[in-house]
Amino acid sequence: MAKPTKQTVTGVTTSTPVGLDYQTSAPFNVSLWVQRGTGCTYTVQLTCDDIQAAGYSAASGFWVDHPSATGLTTDCAVSIAYPATAVRVNQTVGAADSYFTVIQQGVEP
């Protein structure tokens, strides 16, 4: 089993992108958990951008909202069953800490 990758998101900001191994053998399974900070609203976002490319900036990248984790005001657990290169949390409201955990099946960070 892969080790979880954990991040803290504080205030209105986006987390650092968590890279995913999109070339892993089938099936592609990623679990995402967010423990929302008091008063926070957030969205889980995915990209197919090459986040390892020279000069890449997550701020100008193409990010798509996860269809089951958009504008949430509660904790969530969602999954991704289709390939993506990275995931992040975009916290749009609140100053408290939210906690973001990512686990990809069969991949060691």
TAURLIN-V541355 format. One line per field, one symbol per residue. burial: # if it has 16 or more other ideal C-beta (glycine too) atoms within 10 Angstrom, else .. A space follows every 50 residues. Layout:
burial->???
This chain:
burial->.#..#.#.#....##.#####..#...###.###.##..########.#. #......#..#.#..#..#..#...#.#.#...########..#...#.# .###..#..
